[in-house]
């Protein structure tokens, strides 16, 4: 198979020469000492050869046939070892190629940005066709073992209200999105094989990091499971939710949040949680204050919208601090490596530069806003030369937001469903 990273045979040849040289060196020593292995003038030569792995019996008087046979055996041993090492490298590269289909594509030929959805895109039956793809089904089987329940059955049969719960929706969306990529490797390899950059909305950031080989599927799912549990537990400690606000600029929105907070005056707080697209925001916080905020936005008239979202907590705000603390230790203990694709951070809107930064920003992501609009500004910059944008299912939420962020990028966007 064509190598992902070219490795010449020079190292192997050098090893072979070294092995063969051992017996040649012994032969030279043999000629020098003429079989007098105790000659003090040659002890250092003999000992050096033995220390290097030369058979001690080579330092006895041997006829040429015996010496040649030992040389041939050394060469055969080397060739067998080399064949074994080559087979191991082929196996490792096959595994890497399966996980990273872009691995054989030159950097200059990579021109596709892959985007992964977050919680809220789940729906019953969203993975039905994926179950017919062995590689995708394998992910659901592994997930069921890790989660302790039949994830495929929950997605296929519901009920929807259970699937909508944070505990179940986050693992469901995570696994389904990656399963879509397994199908894409078969049906749309000409696109996926040119992946250059990726990003994920909230939960989708974990999906993007797994896709970019920063962590394994198993480790990523364990983090998502812990994240869902921690967020669900933190949500129970306060009467809080989220609201979708559109048609209002940020300065006006902040003023309205302050006014609603003052009017309610119950000690509750509201924060901007998601920067989705220009004048499209999600706010999180105290339920009563959010209701007042929505009333104020609706009162602005045509083109303004404010409505509560059916979620269980104030995600991406300080209300989630207990969840961040609960998840933090597991993030620190999870094996990670530098991504093999560029991955954008929800917190900063730019790339992760190191593994340590990934760990720190994943912790901050729970209590800070998702800067999706800023991420899309980055991926749409002309110098990236992206010719296509791919949204992994479920849903078309990210494509809808891209239409508000960048019309040209939206026209180049494909959704996997």
SEFI-293508 format. One record per residue (C-alpha): residue number from 1; residue in one letter; x, y, z. Coordinates in Angstrom, 1 decimal. Layout:
   marfi   guse     east    north       up
     NUM      A        X        Y        Z
...
REM end
This chain:
   marfi   guse     east    north       up
       1      X      0.0      0.0      0.0
       2      X      1.1      3.6     -0.6
       3      X      2.7      4.9      2.6
       4      X      1.2      7.8      4.5
       5      X      4.7      8.9      5.5
       6      X      7.3      7.7      3.2
       7      X     10.0      5.7      4.9
       8      X     13.0      4.5      3.0
       9      X     14.7      1.2      3.4
      10      X     18.0      2.8      4.3
      11      X     17.5      2.2      8.1
      12      X     16.6     -1.4      7.4
      13      X     19.6     -1.9      5.1
      14      X     21.8     -0.4      7.7
      15      X     20.5     -2.9     10.2
      16      X     21.1     -5.7      7.8
      17      X     24.7     -4.6      7.1
      18      X     25.2     -4.3     10.9
      19      X     24.0     -7.8     11.5
      20      X     26.1     -9.2      8.6
      21      X     29.0     -7.0      9.7
      22      X     29.1     -8.7     13.0
      23      X     30.2    -12.0     11.5
      24      X     32.5    -10.2      9.1
      25      X     34.1     -8.4     12.0
      26      X     34.4    -11.8     13.8
      27      X     36.1    -13.3     10.7
      28      X     38.6    -10.4     10.7
      29      X     39.3    -10.9     14.3
      30      X     39.7    -14.7     13.6
      31      X     42.3    -14.0     11.0
      32      X     44.1    -11.7     13.3
      33      X     44.3    -14.0     16.2
      34      X     44.6    -17.2     14.2
      35      X     42.5    -19.0     16.7
      36      X     44.5    -17.8     19.7
      37      X     41.5    -16.4     21.4
      38      X     43.4    -15.8     24.6
      39      X     46.1    -13.6     23.0
      40      X     46.1    -10.5     25.2
      41      X     46.8     -8.3     22.3
      42      X     43.4     -9.1     20.8
      43      X     41.2     -9.5     23.8
      44      X     39.6     -6.1     23.4
      45      X     38.7     -6.9     19.7
      46      X     37.2    -10.2     20.7
      47      X     35.3     -8.8     23.6
      48      X     34.0     -5.8     21.5
      49      X     32.6     -8.3     19.0
      50      X     31.0    -10.5     21.6
      51      X     29.5     -7.4     23.3
      52      X     28.1     -6.4     20.0
      53      X     26.2     -9.7     19.7
      54      X     28.7    -11.8     17.7
      55      X     28.5    -15.5     18.4
      56      X     31.5    -16.4     20.6
      57      X     32.1    -19.6     18.6
      58      X     33.0    -17.5     15.7
      59      X     36.3    -16.9     17.5
      60      X     37.2    -20.5     17.2
      61      X     38.8    -22.0     14.2
      62      X     36.0    -22.5     11.6
      63      X     36.2    -23.5      8.0
      64      X     34.8    -21.1      5.3
      65      X     31.6    -23.1      4.8
      66      X     30.6    -22.7      8.4
      67      X     31.4    -19.0      8.5
      68      X     29.4    -18.5      5.2
      69      X     26.5    -20.4      6.7
      70      X     26.5    -18.1      9.8
      71      X     26.6    -15.1      7.5
      72      X     23.6    -16.4      5.6
      73      X     21.7    -17.1      8.8
      74      X     22.3    -13.6     10.0
      75      X     21.0    -12.2      6.7
      76      X     17.9    -14.4      6.7
      77      X     17.2    -13.3     10.3
      78      X     17.4     -9.7      9.2
      79      X     15.1    -10.2      6.3
      80      X     12.5    -11.9      8.4
      81      X     12.7     -9.1     11.0
      82      X     12.3     -6.5      8.3
      83      X      9.3     -8.3      6.8
      84      X      7.6     -8.4     10.2
      85      X      8.3     -4.7     10.8
      86      X      6.9     -3.8      7.3
      87      X      3.7     -5.8      8.0
      88      X      3.3     -4.0     11.3
      89      X      3.7     -0.6      9.6
      90      X      1.2     -1.5      7.0
      91      X     -1.3     -2.5      9.6
      92      X     -0.8      0.7     11.6
      93      X     -1.2      2.8      8.4
      94      X     -4.4      1.0      7.5
      95      X     -5.9      1.9     10.8
      96      X     -4.7      5.5     10.5
      97      X     -6.1      5.8      6.9
      98      X     -9.5      4.5      8.1
      99      X     -9.6      7.1     10.8
     100      X     -8.2     10.0      8.8
     101      X     -9.1      9.7      5.1
     102      X     -7.3     12.9      4.3
     103      X     -4.0     11.4      5.4
     104      X     -2.8     10.7      1.8
     105      X     -3.9     14.1      0.4
     106      X     -1.3     16.8      0.2
     107      X     -2.0     19.9      2.3
     108      X     -2.2     22.1     -0.8
     109      X     -5.0     19.8     -2.2
     110      X     -7.1     20.0      1.0
     111      X    -10.0     22.4      0.6
     112      X    -13.0     21.2      2.5
     113      X    -14.3     22.4      5.9
     114      X    -16.4     19.9      7.9
     115      X    -18.9     21.2     10.5
     116      X    -20.5     19.2     13.3
     117      X    -23.9     19.9     14.9
     118      X    -24.7     20.3     18.6
     119      X    -27.5     19.3     21.0
     120      X    -31.0     20.1     19.7
     121      X    -30.6     18.5     16.3
     122      X    -31.6     15.0     17.5
     123      X    -34.8     13.3     16.1
     124      X    -36.2      9.8     16.2
     125      X    -35.0      7.7     13.3
     126      X    -32.1      9.9     12.4
     127      X    -29.6      7.0     12.1
     128      X    -31.8      4.4     10.5
     129      X    -29.9      4.3      7.2
     130      X    -26.6      4.4      9.0
     131      X    -27.3      1.0     10.6
     132      X    -26.8     -0.6      7.1
     133      X    -23.2      0.6      7.0
     134      X    -21.0     -1.9      9.0
     135      X    -18.4      0.8     10.0
     136      X    -21.2      3.1     11.3
     137      X    -23.1      0.3     13.1
     138      X    -19.8     -0.6     14.8
     139      X    -19.8      2.9     16.4
     140      X    -23.3      2.4     17.8
     141      X    -22.3     -1.0     19.1
     142      X    -19.3      0.4     20.9
     143      X    -21.3      3.3     22.2
     144      X    -23.9      1.1     23.7
     145      X    -21.2     -0.8     25.6
     146      X    -19.8      2.5     27.0
     147      X    -23.1      4.1     27.7
     148      X    -24.8      1.1     29.3
     149      X    -27.9      1.2     27.2
     150      X    -28.9      0.4     23.6
     151      X    -28.3      3.8     21.8
     152      X    -29.3      2.5     18.4
     153      X    -32.7      1.4     19.8
     154      X    -33.3      4.7     21.5
     155      X    -32.6      6.6     18.4
     156      X    -34.7      4.3     16.2
     157      X    -37.7      3.8     18.5
     158      X    -37.6      6.8     20.8
     159      X    -39.6      8.0     22.6
     160      X    -38.6     11.5     21.4
     161      X    -39.1     13.1     24.8
     162      X    -36.4     10.8     26.2
     163      X    -34.1     11.4     23.3
     164      X    -34.5     15.1     23.9
     165      X    -33.1     14.9     27.4
     166      X    -29.6     16.1     27.8
     167      X    -28.4     12.8     29.2
     168      X    -29.3     11.0     25.9
     169      X    -29.3     13.7     23.2
     170      X    -25.6     14.6     23.5
     171      X    -24.3     11.0     23.1
     172      X    -26.9     10.4     20.4
     173      X    -25.9     13.4     18.3
     174      X    -22.2     12.8     18.8
     175      X    -22.3      9.2     17.6
     176      X    -24.7      9.9     14.8
     177      X    -22.5     12.7     13.4
     178      X    -19.4     10.5     13.4
     179      X    -21.4      7.6     11.9
     180      X    -22.4      9.9      9.0
     181      X    -18.7     10.5      8.3
     182      X    -18.2      6.7      8.1
     183      X    -20.9      6.6      5.4
     184      X    -19.3      9.7      3.7
     185      X    -16.0      7.9      3.4
     186      X    -17.8      5.4      1.2
     187      X    -20.2      7.6     -0.7
     188      X    -18.4     11.0     -0.8
     189      X    -14.8     10.2     -0.4
     190      X    -13.8     12.7     -3.1
     191      X    -15.0     15.4     -0.7
     192      X    -14.2     14.0      2.7
     193      X    -10.7     12.9      1.5
     194      X     -9.9     16.6      1.1
     195      X    -10.8     17.7      4.6
     196      X     -8.7     20.6      5.7
     197      X    -10.5     22.2      8.7
     198      X    -13.3     21.4     11.0
     199      X    -15.4     22.9     13.8
     200      X    -18.4     21.9     15.9
     201      X    -21.2     23.7     17.6
     202      X    -21.0     23.3     21.4
     203      X    -21.2     19.5     21.8
     204      X    -20.0     19.3     18.2
     205      X    -16.6     20.5     19.2
     206      X    -16.0     17.1     20.8
     207      X    -17.1     15.5     17.6
     208      X    -14.7     17.7     15.6
     209      X    -11.8     16.8     17.9
     210      X    -12.4     13.1     17.4
     211      X    -12.8     13.5     13.7
     212      X     -9.5     15.3     13.6
     213      X     -7.8     12.5     15.5
     214      X     -7.1     14.6     18.7
     215      X     -8.7     11.8     20.8
     216      X    -10.2      8.3     20.2
     217      X    -13.9      7.7     19.6
     218      X    -14.1      5.8     22.9
     219      X    -12.4      8.5     24.9
     220      X    -14.5     11.2     23.2
     221      X    -17.7      9.4     24.0
     222      X    -16.8      8.9     27.6
     223      X    -16.2     12.7     27.9
     224      X    -19.5     13.4     26.2
     225      X    -21.3     11.0     28.6
     226      X    -19.7     12.8     31.6
     227      X    -20.4     16.2     30.1
     228      X    -24.1     15.4     29.6
     229      X    -24.3     14.0     33.2
     230      X    -22.6     17.0     34.7
     231      X    -24.7     19.5     32.7
     232      X    -27.9     17.7     33.6
     233      X    -27.0     17.7     37.3
     234      X    -26.0     21.4     37.2
     235      X    -29.3     22.3     35.5
     236      X    -31.2     20.9     38.4
     237      X    -29.7     23.4     40.9
     238      X    -31.4     26.5     39.3
     239      X    -34.6     27.5     37.6
     240      X    -32.9     28.3     34.4
     241      X    -33.3     27.8     30.6
     242      X    -32.4     29.4     27.3
     243      X    -34.1     31.7     24.8
     244      X    -33.6     32.4     21.1
     245      X    -33.3     36.1     20.2
     246      X    -33.0     37.4     16.6
     247      X    -33.2     40.8     14.9
     248      X    -31.5     42.7     17.8
     249      X    -27.9     44.0     17.7
     250      X    -25.6     43.1     20.7
     251      X    -25.6     46.6     22.3
     252      X    -29.4     46.7     22.3
     253      X    -29.6     43.2     23.5
     254      X    -27.3     43.8     26.5
     255      X    -29.3     46.9     27.4
     256      X    -32.5     44.9     27.3
     257      X    -31.0     42.1     29.4
     258      X    -30.0     44.7     32.0
     259      X    -33.5     46.2     32.0
     260      X    -35.2     42.8     32.3
     261      X    -33.0     41.8     35.2
     262      X    -33.7     45.0     37.0
     263      X    -37.4     44.7     36.5
     264      X    -37.7     41.1     37.8
     265      X    -35.2     41.8     40.6
     266      X    -35.1     38.2     41.8
     267      X    -31.3     37.8     41.9
     268      X    -31.3     35.8     38.6
     269      X    -28.9     36.5     35.8
     270      X    -29.0     36.2     32.0
     271      X    -26.1     36.0     29.6
     272      X    -25.5     35.8     25.9
     273      X    -24.7     32.1     25.5
     274      X    -24.4     31.5     21.7
     275      X    -23.3     34.0     19.0
     276      X    -24.9     32.1     16.1
     277      X    -25.0     34.6     13.2
     278      X    -25.4     38.4     12.9
     279      X    -28.2     39.5     15.2
     280      X    -28.9     35.9     16.0
     281      X    -28.2     35.0     19.6
     282      X    -29.2     32.5     22.3
     283      X    -29.4     33.8     25.8
     284      X    -29.2     31.6     28.9
     285      X    -30.1     32.2     32.5
     286      X    -32.9     32.7     35.0
     287      X    -36.2     31.6     33.5
     288      X    -38.3     34.5     34.8
     289      X    -35.8     37.1     33.6
     290      X    -35.7     35.4     30.2
     291      X    -39.4     35.5     29.9
     292      X    -39.3     39.2     30.6
     293      X    -36.5     39.6     28.0
     294      X    -38.6     37.8     25.3
     295      X    -41.5     40.1     26.0
     296      X    -39.3     43.2     25.5
     297      X    -37.9     41.8     22.3
     298      X    -41.3     41.0     20.9
     299      X    -42.5     44.5     21.8
     300      X    -39.9     45.9     19.4
     301      X    -42.1     44.9     16.5
     302      X    -41.7     43.3     13.1
     303      X    -38.4     41.4     12.4
     304      X    -37.7     40.9     16.1
     305      X    -38.1     37.5     17.8
     306      X    -37.7     36.3     21.3
     307      X    -38.8     32.8     22.5
     308      X    -37.9     30.3     25.1
     309      X    -36.0     27.1     24.0
     310      X    -37.0     23.7     25.4
     311      X    -33.8     22.9     27.3
     312      X    -33.2     22.0     30.9
     313      X    -30.5     24.5     31.9
     314      X    -28.6     27.7     31.3
     315      X    -25.8     26.2     29.1
     316      X    -22.6     28.1     28.4
     317      X    -22.9     30.5     31.3
     318      X    -21.6     30.6     34.9
     319      X    -24.7     28.6     35.9
     320      X    -22.7     25.6     34.5
     321      X    -19.6     26.1     36.8
     322      X    -20.4     22.9     38.8
     323      X    -20.5     21.0     35.5
     324      X    -17.1     22.4     34.4
     325      X    -15.5     21.4     37.7
     326      X    -17.0     17.9     37.5
     327      X    -15.8     17.5     33.9
     328      X    -12.4     19.1     34.3
     329      X    -10.7     16.2     36.0
     330      X    -11.8     13.8     33.4
     331      X    -10.6     16.1     30.6
     332      X     -7.2     16.3     32.2
     333      X     -7.0     12.5     32.5
     334      X     -8.1     11.8     28.9
     335      X     -5.3     11.0     26.4
     336      X     -5.1     13.6     23.6
     337      X     -2.8     14.6     20.8
     338      X     -2.4     17.5     18.4
     339      X     -5.2     17.3     15.8
     340      X     -4.3     16.2     12.3
     341      X     -6.7     18.8     10.9
     342      X     -7.2     22.5     12.0
     343      X     -9.9     22.6     14.6
     344      X    -11.6     25.8     15.7
     345      X    -12.4     26.6     19.3
     346      X    -15.9     27.7     20.4
     347      X    -14.4     29.9     23.1
     348      X    -11.9     31.8     21.0
     349      X    -13.2     31.5     17.4
     350      X     -9.7     30.5     16.3
     351      X     -7.6     27.3     16.2
     352      X     -6.5     25.1     19.0
     353      X     -2.7     25.5     19.1
     354      X     -1.8     22.8     21.6
     355      X     -3.1     19.8     23.6
     356      X     -3.0     21.9     26.8
     357      X     -5.0     24.6     25.1
     358      X     -7.6     22.0     24.1
     359      X     -8.0     20.8     27.7
     360      X     -8.3     24.4     29.1
     361      X    -10.8     25.6     26.4
     362      X    -13.0     22.5     26.7
     363      X    -13.4     23.3     30.4
     364      X    -14.2     27.0     29.7
     365      X    -16.6     26.1     26.9
     366      X    -19.3     25.0     29.5
     367      X    -19.3     28.4     31.2
     368      X    -18.5     30.8     28.2
     369      X    -20.5     31.6     25.1
     370      X    -20.2     29.7     21.8
     371      X    -18.7     32.1     19.3
     372      X    -20.0     30.3     16.2
     373      X    -20.4     33.5     14.1
     374      X    -16.7     34.2     14.8
     375      X    -15.7     30.6     13.8
     376      X    -17.6     31.0     10.5
     377      X    -15.9     34.3      9.8
     378      X    -12.6     32.4     10.1
     379      X    -13.5     29.4      8.0
     380      X    -14.9     31.7      5.2
     381      X    -11.8     33.8      4.9
     382      X    -10.7     33.7      1.2
     383      X     -7.1     32.6      1.9
     384      X     -8.3     29.2      3.1
     385      X     -9.5     28.5     -0.4
     386      X    -12.4     26.3      0.8
     387      X    -14.3     24.9     -2.2
     388      X    -16.9     23.0     -0.1
     389      X    -18.4     23.0      3.4
     390      X    -19.9     19.7      4.7
     391      X    -22.3     19.6      7.6
     392      X    -22.5     16.1      9.2
     393      X    -26.0     15.2     10.2
     394      X    -28.3     15.1     12.0
     395      X    -30.3     18.1     10.9
     396      X    -29.5     21.2      8.7
     397      X    -29.1     23.7     11.6
     398      X    -25.6     24.7     10.7
     399      X    -26.4     25.2      7.0
     400      X    -29.3     27.5      8.0
     401      X    -27.0     29.5     10.2
     402      X    -24.3     29.6      7.4
     403      X    -26.9     31.3      5.2
     404      X    -27.0     34.2      7.6
     405      X    -23.2     34.3      8.0
     406      X    -21.9     34.0      4.5
     407      X    -24.0     33.5      1.4
     408      X    -21.2     32.3     -0.8
     409      X    -20.1     29.6      1.7
     410      X    -23.8     28.6      2.1
     411      X    -24.0     28.0     -1.7
     412      X    -21.1     25.6     -1.4
     413      X    -22.5     23.7      1.6
     414      X    -23.6     20.0      1.6
     415      X    -25.5     18.4      4.5
     416      X    -25.1     14.7      5.2
     417      X    -28.5     13.1      6.1
REM end
